[in-house]
Amino acid sequence: MENEKINKAIHGDDDALVDYLKSISSLLLKTSMGLLGDKDQARDCISETIAKVYKHRKKVKQPEFFQTWIIRILINECKDELKRSKRYISLPEDFDIVEPIKTNFSFVKDTMENLPFELKQIIVLKFYNQLTFKEISMTLIVPESTIKSRYALALKKMKVELEALYD
């Protein structure tokens, strides 16, 4: 039934598209809130995503990747929003773990906010949306091994920051 709804949505059935988007609305909100941390910005990004999905849905060639395609659009919208608000942290090619900044964080979420976007999006997709490494790999169009190494790096970086708080 889900595949039928997706096929209808892709081929121009507005009601099927609305139904499908409603069915994944929680996933979209968790993703955007995890990346942005601000409900208004998250909703704006979801709105932009929906507009792009509506406009370009007929270009989807593989209906089984429709949700992945939508999430990728949402992630790009969130990244653009972070750039507009000057909160985007790019991951340099020679990125290495450095000594953490001695700042008093009160929650683990705060440490996640300090991660570069490339690491943060993996944590959000893994924990907020409970996607597998393979699903994250397909969503971000990055090899699964890279996803796993970035995930380990993100956890290690967060651990270093949290340990620094409790020394």
PyMOL commands that place a pseudoatom at each C-alpha (Angstrom):
pseudoatom trace, name=CA, resn=MET, resi=1, chain=A, elem=C, hetatm=0, pos=[0.000, 0.000, 0.000]
pseudoatom trace, name=CA, resn=GLU, resi=2, chain=A, elem=C, hetatm=0, pos=[2.845, 2.405, 0.868]
pseudoatom trace, name=CA, resn=ASN, resi=3, chain=A, elem=C, hetatm=0, pos=[4.526, 1.850, -2.530]
pseudoatom trace, name=CA, resn=GLU, resi=4, chain=A, elem=C, hetatm=0, pos=[1.237, 2.513, -4.299]
pseudoatom trace, name=CA, resn=LYS, resi=5, chain=A, elem=C, hetatm=0, pos=[0.831, 5.799, -2.405]
pseudoatom trace, name=CA, resn=ILE, resi=6, chain=A, elem=C, hetatm=0, pos=[4.392, 6.800, -3.273]
pseudoatom trace, name=CA, resn=ASN, resi=7, chain=A, elem=C, hetatm=0, pos=[3.888, 5.982, -6.960]
pseudoatom trace, name=CA, resn=LYS, resi=8, chain=A, elem=C, hetatm=0, pos=[0.714, 8.071, -7.037]
pseudoatom trace, name=CA, resn=ALA, resi=9, chain=A, elem=C, hetatm=0, pos=[2.471, 10.924, -5.254]
pseudoatom trace, name=CA, resn=ILE, resi=10, chain=A, elem=C, hetatm=0, pos=[5.382, 10.870, -7.690]
pseudoatom trace, name=CA, resn=HIS, resi=11, chain=A, elem=C, hetatm=0, pos=[3.095, 10.831, -10.707]
pseudoatom trace, name=CA, resn=GLY, resi=12, chain=A, elem=C, hetatm=0, pos=[1.073, 13.888, -9.700]
pseudoatom trace, name=CA, resn=ASP, resi=13, chain=A, elem=C, hetatm=0, pos=[-1.576, 12.795, -7.188]
pseudoatom trace, name=CA, resn=ASP, resi=14, chain=A, elem=C, hetatm=0, pos=[-1.559, 15.707, -4.726]
pseudoatom trace, name=CA, resn=ASP, resi=15, chain=A, elem=C, hetatm=0, pos=[-3.687, 13.897, -2.140]
pseudoatom trace, name=CA, resn=ALA, resi=16, chain=A, elem=C, hetatm=0, pos=[-1.309, 10.922, -2.118]
pseudoatom trace, name=CA, resn=LEU, resi=17, chain=A, elem=C, hetatm=0, pos=[1.639, 13.308, -1.704]
pseudoatom trace, name=CA, resn=VAL, resi=18, chain=A, elem=C, hetatm=0, pos=[-0.031, 15.076, 1.219]
pseudoatom trace, name=CA, resn=ASP, resi=19, chain=A, elem=C, hetatm=0, pos=[-0.841, 11.723, 2.859]
pseudoatom trace, name=CA, resn=TYR, resi=20, chain=A, elem=C, hetatm=0, pos=[2.721, 10.492, 2.419]
pseudoatom trace, name=CA, resn=LEU, resi=21, chain=A, elem=C, hetatm=0, pos=[4.247, 13.700, 3.746]
pseudoatom trace, name=CA, resn=LYS, resi=22, chain=A, elem=C, hetatm=0, pos=[1.949, 13.517, 6.774]
pseudoatom trace, name=CA, resn=SER, resi=23, chain=A, elem=C, hetatm=0, pos=[3.108, 9.948, 7.392]
pseudoatom trace, name=CA, resn=ILE, resi=24, chain=A, elem=C, hetatm=0, pos=[6.760, 11.051, 7.538]
pseudoatom trace, name=CA, resn=SER, resi=25, chain=A, elem=C, hetatm=0, pos=[6.193, 14.446, 9.192]
pseudoatom trace, name=CA, resn=SER, resi=26, chain=A, elem=C, hetatm=0, pos=[7.590, 13.231, 12.521]
pseudoatom trace, name=CA, resn=LEU, resi=27, chain=A, elem=C, hetatm=0, pos=[10.763, 12.048, 10.783]
pseudoatom trace, name=CA, resn=LEU, resi=28, chain=A, elem=C, hetatm=0, pos=[11.131, 15.406, 9.014]
pseudoatom trace, name=CA, resn=LEU, resi=29, chain=A, elem=C, hetatm=0, pos=[10.637, 17.368, 12.237]
pseudoatom trace, name=CA, resn=LYS, resi=30, chain=A, elem=C, hetatm=0, pos=[13.104, 15.203, 14.198]
pseudoatom trace, name=CA, resn=THR, resi=31, chain=A, elem=C, hetatm=0, pos=[15.711, 15.604, 11.469]
pseudoatom trace, name=CA, resn=SER, resi=32, chain=A, elem=C, hetatm=0, pos=[15.378, 19.356, 11.122]
pseudoatom trace, name=CA, resn=MET, resi=33, chain=A, elem=C, hetatm=0, pos=[15.136, 19.965, 14.888]
pseudoatom trace, name=CA, resn=GLY, resi=34, chain=A, elem=C, hetatm=0, pos=[18.202, 17.812, 15.451]
pseudoatom trace, name=CA, resn=LEU, resi=35, chain=A, elem=C, hetatm=0, pos=[20.199, 19.773, 12.904]
pseudoatom trace, name=CA, resn=LEU, resi=36, chain=A, elem=C, hetatm=0, pos=[18.935, 23.267, 13.710]
pseudoatom trace, name=CA, resn=GLY, resi=37, chain=A, elem=C, hetatm=0, pos=[17.717, 23.190, 17.304]
pseudoatom trace, name=CA, resn=ASP, resi=38, chain=A, elem=C, hetatm=0, pos=[15.151, 25.909, 16.578]
pseudoatom trace, name=CA, resn=LYS, resi=39, chain=A, elem=C, hetatm=0, pos=[11.518, 24.995, 15.937]
pseudoatom trace, name=CA, resn=ASP, resi=40, chain=A, elem=C, hetatm=0, pos=[10.760, 27.997, 13.713]
pseudoatom trace, name=CA, resn=GLN, resi=41, chain=A, elem=C, hetatm=0, pos=[13.826, 27.416, 11.547]
pseudoatom trace, name=CA, resn=ALA, resi=42, chain=A, elem=C, hetatm=0, pos=[13.013, 23.697, 11.415]
pseudoatom trace, name=CA, resn=ARG, resi=43, chain=A, elem=C, hetatm=0, pos=[9.478, 24.385, 10.215]
pseudoatom trace, name=CA, resn=ASP, resi=44, chain=A, elem=C, hetatm=0, pos=[10.737, 26.856, 7.616]
pseudoatom trace, name=CA, resn=CYS, resi=45, chain=A, elem=C, hetatm=0, pos=[13.142, 24.249, 6.264]
pseudoatom trace, name=CA, resn=ILE, resi=46, chain=A, elem=C, hetatm=0, pos=[10.378, 21.637, 6.174]
pseudoatom trace, name=CA, resn=SER, resi=47, chain=A, elem=C, hetatm=0, pos=[8.172, 24.067, 4.239]
pseudoatom trace, name=CA, resn=GLU, resi=48, chain=A, elem=C, hetatm=0, pos=[10.943, 24.727, 1.723]
pseudoatom trace, name=CA, resn=THR, resi=49, chain=A, elem=C, hetatm=0, pos=[11.539, 20.995, 1.422]
pseudoatom trace, name=CA, resn=ILE, resi=50, chain=A, elem=C, hetatm=0, pos=[7.861, 20.302, 0.755]
pseudoatom trace, name=CA, resn=ALA, resi=51, chain=A, elem=C, hetatm=0, pos=[7.788, 23.006, -1.927]
pseudoatom trace, name=CA, resn=LYS, resi=52, chain=A, elem=C, hetatm=0, pos=[10.815, 21.449, -3.650]
pseudoatom trace, name=CA, resn=VAL, resi=53, chain=A, elem=C, hetatm=0, pos=[9.352, 17.949, -3.346]
pseudoatom trace, name=CA, resn=TYR, resi=54, chain=A, elem=C, hetatm=0, pos=[6.090, 19.148, -4.908]
pseudoatom trace, name=CA, resn=LYS, resi=55, chain=A, elem=C, hetatm=0, pos=[7.910, 20.892, -7.742]
pseudoatom trace, name=CA, resn=HIS, resi=56, chain=A, elem=C, hetatm=0, pos=[10.410, 18.124, -8.576]
pseudoatom trace, name=CA, resn=ARG, resi=57, chain=A, elem=C, hetatm=0, pos=[8.689, 14.884, -7.527]
pseudoatom trace, name=CA, resn=LYS, resi=58, chain=A, elem=C, hetatm=0, pos=[8.186, 13.681, -11.105]
pseudoatom trace, name=CA, resn=LYS, resi=59, chain=A, elem=C, hetatm=0, pos=[11.984, 13.489, -11.492]
pseudoatom trace, name=CA, resn=VAL, resi=60, chain=A, elem=C, hetatm=0, pos=[12.185, 10.620, -8.966]
pseudoatom trace, name=CA, resn=LYS, resi=61, chain=A, elem=C, hetatm=0, pos=[13.078, 7.487, -10.892]
pseudoatom trace, name=CA, resn=GLN, resi=62, chain=A, elem=C, hetatm=0, pos=[13.122, 4.958, -8.043]
pseudoatom trace, name=CA, resn=PRO, resi=63, chain=A, elem=C, hetatm=0, pos=[10.068, 5.193, -5.761]
pseudoatom trace, name=CA, resn=GLU, resi=64, chain=A, elem=C, hetatm=0, pos=[11.767, 3.062, -3.082]
pseudoatom trace, name=CA, resn=PHE, resi=65, chain=A, elem=C, hetatm=0, pos=[14.188, 5.964, -2.502]
pseudoatom trace, name=CA, resn=PHE, resi=66, chain=A, elem=C, hetatm=0, pos=[11.489, 8.663, -2.308]
pseudoatom trace, name=CA, resn=GLN, resi=67, chain=A, elem=C, hetatm=0, pos=[11.848, 9.096, 1.462]
pseudoatom trace, name=CA, resn=THR, resi=68, chain=A, elem=C, hetatm=0, pos=[15.644, 9.158, 1.191]
pseudoatom trace, name=CA, resn=TRP, resi=69, chain=A, elem=C, hetatm=0, pos=[15.361, 11.814, -1.527]
pseudoatom trace, name=CA, resn=ILE, resi=70, chain=A, elem=C, hetatm=0, pos=[13.079, 13.946, 0.663]
pseudoatom trace, name=CA, resn=ILE, resi=71, chain=A, elem=C, hetatm=0, pos=[15.406, 13.684, 3.676]
pseudoatom trace, name=CA, resn=ARG, resi=72, chain=A, elem=C, hetatm=0, pos=[18.385, 14.663, 1.524]
pseudoatom trace, name=CA, resn=ILE, resi=73, chain=A, elem=C, hetatm=0, pos=[16.504, 17.784, 0.374]
pseudoatom trace, name=CA, resn=LEU, resi=74, chain=A, elem=C, hetatm=0, pos=[15.667, 18.591, 4.008]
pseudoatom trace, name=CA, resn=ILE, resi=75, chain=A, elem=C, hetatm=0, pos=[19.291, 18.178, 5.110]
pseudoatom trace, name=CA, resn=ASN, resi=76, chain=A, elem=C, hetatm=0, pos=[20.412, 20.534, 2.344]
pseudoatom trace, name=CA, resn=GLU, resi=77, chain=A, elem=C, hetatm=0, pos=[17.768, 23.071, 3.384]
pseudoatom trace, name=CA, resn=CYS, resi=78, chain=A, elem=C, hetatm=0, pos=[18.989, 22.857, 6.993]
pseudoatom trace, name=CA, resn=LYS, resi=79, chain=A, elem=C, hetatm=0, pos=[22.582, 23.276, 5.858]
pseudoatom trace, name=CA, resn=ASP, resi=80, chain=A, elem=C, hetatm=0, pos=[21.596, 26.373, 3.855]
pseudoatom trace, name=CA, resn=GLU, resi=81, chain=A, elem=C, hetatm=0, pos=[19.746, 27.770, 6.877]
pseudoatom trace, name=CA, resn=LEU, resi=82, chain=A, elem=C, hetatm=0, pos=[22.792, 27.256, 9.083]
pseudoatom trace, name=CA, resn=LYS, resi=83, chain=A, elem=C, hetatm=0, pos=[24.952, 29.033, 6.509]
pseudoatom trace, name=CA, resn=ARG, resi=84, chain=A, elem=C, hetatm=0, pos=[22.495, 31.943, 6.410]
pseudoatom trace, name=CA, resn=SER, resi=85, chain=A, elem=C, hetatm=0, pos=[22.578, 32.202, 10.191]
pseudoatom trace, name=CA, resn=LYS, resi=86, chain=A, elem=C, hetatm=0, pos=[26.394, 31.737, 10.246]
pseudoatom trace, name=CA, resn=ARG, resi=87, chain=A, elem=C, hetatm=0, pos=[26.171, 28.578, 12.391]
pseudoatom trace, name=CA, resn=TYR, resi=88, chain=A, elem=C, hetatm=0, pos=[27.462, 26.116, 9.777]
pseudoatom trace, name=CA, resn=ILE, resi=89, chain=A, elem=C, hetatm=0, pos=[30.805, 24.532, 10.649]
pseudoatom trace, name=CA, resn=SER, resi=90, chain=A, elem=C, hetatm=0, pos=[32.492, 22.913, 7.688]
pseudoatom trace, name=CA, resn=LEU, resi=91, chain=A, elem=C, hetatm=0, pos=[34.569, 19.786, 8.204]
pseudoatom trace, name=CA, resn=PRO, resi=92, chain=A, elem=C, hetatm=0, pos=[38.088, 20.429, 6.847]
pseudoatom trace, name=CA, resn=GLU, resi=93, chain=A, elem=C, hetatm=0, pos=[39.848, 17.706, 4.898]
pseudoatom trace, name=CA, resn=ASP, resi=94, chain=A, elem=C, hetatm=0, pos=[42.610, 17.334, 7.497]
pseudoatom trace, name=CA, resn=PHE, resi=95, chain=A, elem=C, hetatm=0, pos=[40.173, 17.307, 10.428]
pseudoatom trace, name=CA, resn=ASP, resi=96, chain=A, elem=C, hetatm=0, pos=[41.685, 15.839, 13.576]
pseudoatom trace, name=CA, resn=ILE, resi=97, chain=A, elem=C, hetatm=0, pos=[40.513, 15.748, 17.160]
pseudoatom trace, name=CA, resn=VAL, resi=98, chain=A, elem=C, hetatm=0, pos=[41.958, 18.628, 19.121]
pseudoatom trace, name=CA, resn=GLU, resi=99, chain=A, elem=C, hetatm=0, pos=[41.771, 19.485, 22.782]
pseudoatom trace, name=CA, resn=PRO, resi=100, chain=A, elem=C, hetatm=0, pos=[38.201, 20.462, 23.662]
pseudoatom trace, name=CA, resn=ILE, resi=101, chain=A, elem=C, hetatm=0, pos=[37.295, 23.984, 24.570]
pseudoatom trace, name=CA, resn=LYS, resi=102, chain=A, elem=C, hetatm=0, pos=[36.841, 24.267, 28.337]
pseudoatom trace, name=CA, resn=THR, resi=103, chain=A, elem=C, hetatm=0, pos=[33.226, 25.421, 28.229]
pseudoatom trace, name=CA, resn=ASN, resi=104, chain=A, elem=C, hetatm=0, pos=[30.652, 24.398, 30.802]
pseudoatom trace, name=CA, resn=PHE, resi=105, chain=A, elem=C, hetatm=0, pos=[28.076, 22.339, 28.874]
pseudoatom trace, name=CA, resn=SER, resi=106, chain=A, elem=C, hetatm=0, pos=[25.042, 21.218, 30.818]
pseudoatom trace, name=CA, resn=PHE, resi=107, chain=A, elem=C, hetatm=0, pos=[23.613, 18.679, 28.346]
pseudoatom trace, name=CA, resn=VAL, resi=108, chain=A, elem=C, hetatm=0, pos=[24.890, 16.219, 25.785]
pseudoatom trace, name=CA, resn=LYS, resi=109, chain=A, elem=C, hetatm=0, pos=[22.816, 18.040, 23.165]
pseudoatom trace, name=CA, resn=ASP, resi=110, chain=A, elem=C, hetatm=0, pos=[24.995, 21.104, 23.665]
pseudoatom trace, name=CA, resn=THR, resi=111, chain=A, elem=C, hetatm=0, pos=[28.102, 19.112, 22.760]
pseudoatom trace, name=CA, resn=MET, resi=112, chain=A, elem=C, hetatm=0, pos=[26.371, 17.858, 19.641]
pseudoatom trace, name=CA, resn=GLU, resi=113, chain=A, elem=C, hetatm=0, pos=[25.704, 21.470, 18.610]
pseudoatom trace, name=CA, resn=ASN, resi=114, chain=A, elem=C, hetatm=0, pos=[29.469, 22.047, 18.447]
pseudoatom trace, name=CA, resn=LEU, resi=115, chain=A, elem=C, hetatm=0, pos=[30.066, 19.265, 15.937]
pseudoatom trace, name=CA, resn=PRO, resi=116, chain=A, elem=C, hetatm=0, pos=[30.723, 20.110, 12.296]
pseudoatom trace, name=CA, resn=PHE, resi=117, chain=A, elem=C, hetatm=0, pos=[27.584, 19.673, 10.214]
pseudoatom trace, name=CA, resn=GLU, resi=118, chain=A, elem=C, hetatm=0, pos=[28.968, 16.566, 8.444]
pseudoatom trace, name=CA, resn=LEU, resi=119, chain=A, elem=C, hetatm=0, pos=[29.246, 14.800, 11.823]
pseudoatom trace, name=CA, resn=LYS, resi=120, chain=A, elem=C, hetatm=0, pos=[26.108, 16.251, 13.367]
pseudoatom trace, name=CA, resn=GLN, resi=121, chain=A, elem=C, hetatm=0, pos=[23.855, 15.078, 10.536]
pseudoatom trace, name=CA, resn=ILE, resi=122, chain=A, elem=C, hetatm=0, pos=[25.029, 11.486, 11.024]
pseudoatom trace, name=CA, resn=ILE, resi=123, chain=A, elem=C, hetatm=0, pos=[24.304, 11.623, 14.777]
pseudoatom trace, name=CA, resn=VAL, resi=124, chain=A, elem=C, hetatm=0, pos=[20.857, 13.096, 14.085]
pseudoatom trace, name=CA, resn=LEU, resi=125, chain=A, elem=C, hetatm=0, pos=[19.979, 10.480, 11.467]
pseudoatom trace, name=CA, resn=LYS, resi=126, chain=A, elem=C, hetatm=0, pos=[21.287, 7.656, 13.674]
pseudoatom trace, name=CA, resn=PHE, resi=127, chain=A, elem=C, hetatm=0, pos=[19.772, 8.668, 17.025]
pseudoatom trace, name=CA, resn=TYR, resi=128, chain=A, elem=C, hetatm=0, pos=[16.785, 10.877, 16.211]
pseudoatom trace, name=CA, resn=ASN, resi=129, chain=A, elem=C, hetatm=0, pos=[15.587, 8.893, 13.193]
pseudoatom trace, name=CA, resn=GLN, resi=130, chain=A, elem=C, hetatm=0, pos=[17.092, 5.502, 14.066]
pseudoatom trace, name=CA, resn=LEU, resi=131, chain=A, elem=C, hetatm=0, pos=[18.398, 4.932, 10.554]
pseudoatom trace, name=CA, resn=THR, resi=132, chain=A, elem=C, hetatm=0, pos=[20.944, 2.219, 9.894]
pseudoatom trace, name=CA, resn=PHE, resi=133, chain=A, elem=C, hetatm=0, pos=[24.412, 3.075, 8.601]
pseudoatom trace, name=CA, resn=LYS, resi=134, chain=A, elem=C, hetatm=0, pos=[23.365, 1.782, 5.193]
pseudoatom trace, name=CA, resn=GLU, resi=135, chain=A, elem=C, hetatm=0, pos=[20.272, 4.028, 5.141]
pseudoatom trace, name=CA, resn=ILE, resi=136, chain=A, elem=C, hetatm=0, pos=[22.364, 7.016, 6.223]
pseudoatom trace, name=CA, resn=SER, resi=137, chain=A, elem=C, hetatm=0, pos=[24.870, 6.175, 3.493]
pseudoatom trace, name=CA, resn=MET, resi=138, chain=A, elem=C, hetatm=0, pos=[22.116, 6.129, 0.875]
pseudoatom trace, name=CA, resn=THR, resi=139, chain=A, elem=C, hetatm=0, pos=[20.596, 9.357, 2.209]
pseudoatom trace, name=CA, resn=LEU, resi=140, chain=A, elem=C, hetatm=0, pos=[23.837, 11.323, 2.206]
pseudoatom trace, name=CA, resn=ILE, resi=141, chain=A, elem=C, hetatm=0, pos=[25.340, 9.603, -0.848]
pseudoatom trace, name=CA, resn=VAL, resi=142, chain=A, elem=C, hetatm=0, pos=[28.509, 8.812, 1.066]
pseudoatom trace, name=CA, resn=PRO, resi=143, chain=A, elem=C, hetatm=0, pos=[30.123, 5.362, 1.373]
pseudoatom trace, name=CA, resn=GLU, resi=144, chain=A, elem=C, hetatm=0, pos=[28.934, 3.364, 4.384]
pseudoatom trace, name=CA, resn=SER, resi=145, chain=A, elem=C, hetatm=0, pos=[32.499, 3.018, 5.675]
pseudoatom trace, name=CA, resn=THR, resi=146, chain=A, elem=C, hetatm=0, pos=[32.852, 6.816, 5.688]
pseudoatom trace, name=CA, resn=ILE, resi=147, chain=A, elem=C, hetatm=0, pos=[29.572, 7.124, 7.597]
pseudoatom trace, name=CA, resn=LYS, resi=148, chain=A, elem=C, hetatm=0, pos=[30.833, 4.660, 10.204]
pseudoatom trace, name=CA, resn=SER, resi=149, chain=A, elem=C, hetatm=0, pos=[34.170, 6.419, 10.631]
pseudoatom trace, name=CA, resn=ARG, resi=150, chain=A, elem=C, hetatm=0, pos=[32.505, 9.852, 10.894]
pseudoatom trace, name=CA, resn=TYR, resi=151, chain=A, elem=C, hetatm=0, pos=[30.046, 8.425, 13.417]
pseudoatom trace, name=CA, resn=ALA, resi=152, chain=A, elem=C, hetatm=0, pos=[32.915, 7.081, 15.534]
pseudoatom trace, name=CA, resn=LEU, resi=153, chain=A, elem=C, hetatm=0, pos=[34.726, 10.406, 15.219]
pseudoatom trace, name=CA, resn=ALA, resi=154, chain=A, elem=C, hetatm=0, pos=[31.608, 12.333, 16.310]
pseudoatom trace, name=CA, resn=LEU, resi=155, chain=A, elem=C, hetatm=0, pos=[31.129, 10.116, 19.357]
pseudoatom trace, name=CA, resn=LYS, resi=156, chain=A, elem=C, hetatm=0, pos=[34.802, 10.383, 20.260]
pseudoatom trace, name=CA, resn=LYS, resi=157, chain=A, elem=C, hetatm=0, pos=[34.737, 14.166, 19.926]
pseudoatom trace, name=CA, resn=MET, resi=158, chain=A, elem=C, hetatm=0, pos=[31.602, 14.392, 22.084]
pseudoatom trace, name=CA, resn=LYS, resi=159, chain=A, elem=C, hetatm=0, pos=[33.175, 12.072, 24.666]
pseudoatom trace, name=CA, resn=VAL, resi=160, chain=A, elem=C, hetatm=0, pos=[36.280, 14.227, 24.894]
pseudoatom trace, name=CA, resn=GLU, resi=161, chain=A, elem=C, hetatm=0, pos=[34.158, 17.339, 25.449]
pseudoatom trace, name=CA, resn=LEU, resi=162, chain=A, elem=C, hetatm=0, pos=[31.954, 15.665, 28.054]
pseudoatom trace, name=CA, resn=GLU, resi=163, chain=A, elem=C, hetatm=0, pos=[34.951, 14.237, 29.937]
pseudoatom trace, name=CA, resn=ALA, resi=164, chain=A, elem=C, hetatm=0, pos=[36.497, 17.690, 30.049]
pseudoatom trace, name=CA, resn=LEU, resi=165, chain=A, elem=C, hetatm=0, pos=[33.401, 18.929, 31.875]
pseudoatom trace, name=CA, resn=TYR, resi=166, chain=A, elem=C, hetatm=0, pos=[33.713, 16.393, 34.640]
pseudoatom trace, name=CA, resn=ASP, resi=167, chain=A, elem=C, hetatm=0, pos=[37.449, 16.681, 35.345]
for i in range(1, 167): cmd.bond("trace and resi %d" % i, "trace and resi %d" % (i + 1))
show_as sticks, trace
zoom trace
